[in-house]
């Protein structure tokens, strides 16, 4: 049963990492190169869609890691699982304190109502997101290593 939990956790966290990596290094750069207001409108739509899904995904990942850490406390790799859990907790705190406030604004913006500094706010979100991606990649690596 523990093996199934470990594999499920690695898959759930791994797919989340893949989505966030894609947003940072594929999707947002593509949106930023679109002409006119298309990129900003695409980011706003993405913020609405992913903003509804990602909180559940982040919390579910954290819960799965916590269950794994408790269930496998005496196994080799338990420290790595606990470390991954700590990193995922950091990513949730970063999200709530740094990224969500900007995203909540961005998802309501249109070319008619966006603030004058909208590009700077988007760049700030991107910088925070790069750090968050690094944190969740590190958590994923720890989980994969703990399973070896």
C-alpha positions in Angstrom: 0.0 0.0 0.0 2.8 2.4 0.8 4.4 1.8 -2.6 1.1 2.8 -4.3 1.0 6.0 -2.2 4.7 6.8 -3.1 4.1 6.3 -6.8 0.8 8.3 -6.7 2.5 11.1 -4.9 5.5 11.2 -7.3 3.1 11.3 -10.3 0.9 14.0 -8.9 3.8 16.2 -7.8 5.6 15.4 -11.1 2.7 16.5 -13.3 2.3 19.6 -11.2 6.0 20.4 -11.7 5.6 19.8 -15.4 2.6 22.2 -15.7 4.4 24.9 -13.7 7.6 24.5 -15.7 5.6 24.7 -18.9 3.9 27.9 -17.7 7.3 29.5 -16.8 9.4 28.5 -19.8 7.0 27.8 -22.6 3.5 29.2 -22.3 4.3 32.7 -20.8 7.1 33.4 -23.3 4.8 32.5 -26.1 2.1 34.7 -24.8 4.6 37.6 -24.3 5.5 37.4 -28.0 1.9 37.7 -29.3 0.9 40.9 -31.0 -1.2 43.6 -29.4 -3.2 42.8 -26.3 -3.4 39.1 -27.0 -0.6 38.1 -24.6 -2.1 40.0 -21.6 -5.6 38.6 -22.4 -4.1 35.1 -22.6 -2.4 35.5 -19.2 -5.6 36.7 -17.7 -7.5 33.7 -19.0 -4.7 31.4 -17.9 -4.8 33.0 -14.5 -8.5 32.3 -14.2 -8.2 28.7 -15.3 -5.1 27.7 -13.5 -6.0 29.9 -10.5 -9.0 27.6 -9.9 -7.0 24.3 -10.4 -3.6 24.9 -8.9 -4.6 25.6 -5.2 -6.3 22.1 -5.1 -3.2 20.6 -6.8 -0.7 22.2 -4.5 -2.6 21.3 -1.3 -3.3 17.7 -2.6 0.4 17.3 -3.3 1.3 18.5 0.2 -1.2 16.2 1.8 0.0 13.2 -0.1 3.6 14.0 0.9 2.6 14.4 4.5 0.8 11.0 4.5 3.8 9.4 2.9 6.1 11.0 5.5 4.0 9.7 8.3 3.4 6.2 6.8 7.0 5.7 5.9 8.7 7.5 8.8 11.0 4.5 9.6 11.9 3.8 6.0 15.1 4.9 4.3 14.5 8.2 2.6 12.0 9.5 5.2 14.2 12.6 5.6 14.0 13.3 1.9 10.2 13.0 2.0 10.0 15.3 5.0 12.3 17.8 3.1 10.1 17.6 0.0 7.1 18.3 2.3 8.8 21.3 3.7 9.6 22.6 0.2 6.1 22.1 -0.9 4.9 24.0 2.2 7.3 26.8 1.2 5.8 26.8 -2.3 2.2 27.1 -0.9 3.2 30.0 1.4 5.0 31.7 -1.6 1.9 31.2 -3.7 -0.5 32.7 -1.1 1.7 35.6 -0.1 3.5 36.6 -3.4 1.9 35.1 -6.5 -1.9 34.9 -5.8 -2.3 38.6 -5.0 -0.8 39.5 -8.4 -2.7 36.8 -10.2 -6.0 37.9 -8.6 -5.4 41.3 -10.1 -4.2 40.0 -13.5 -7.1 37.8 -14.1 -9.5 40.7 -14.1 -7.4 43.0 -16.4 -8.6 43.9 -19.8 -6.9 46.4 -22.2 -9.4 48.9 -20.9 -8.9 48.6 -17.2 -5.3 47.3 -16.6 -3.0 49.6 -14.6 -0.2 51.5 -16.2 2.4 49.3 -14.5 0.8 46.0 -15.5 3.9 44.8 -17.4 6.1 45.4 -14.3 3.5 43.4 -12.2 3.6 40.6 -14.7 7.4 40.5 -14.6 7.3 40.5 -10.8 4.9 37.5 -10.9 7.2 35.7 -13.4 10.3 36.2 -11.1 8.4 34.8 -8.1 7.1 31.9 -10.3 10.7 31.0 -11.4 11.6 30.7 -7.7 8.5 28.6 -7.0 9.3 26.3 -9.9 12.8 25.8 -8.6 11.4 25.0 -5.1 8.9 22.4 -6.5 11.4 20.8 -8.8 13.7 20.3 -5.7 10.8 18.8 -3.9 10.1 16.4 -6.8 13.8 15.4 -7.0 13.7 14.6 -3.2 10.6 12.5 -3.7 12.1 10.6 -6.6 15.3 10.0 -4.7 13.4 8.8 -1.6 11.7 6.1 -3.7 15.0 4.7 -4.9 
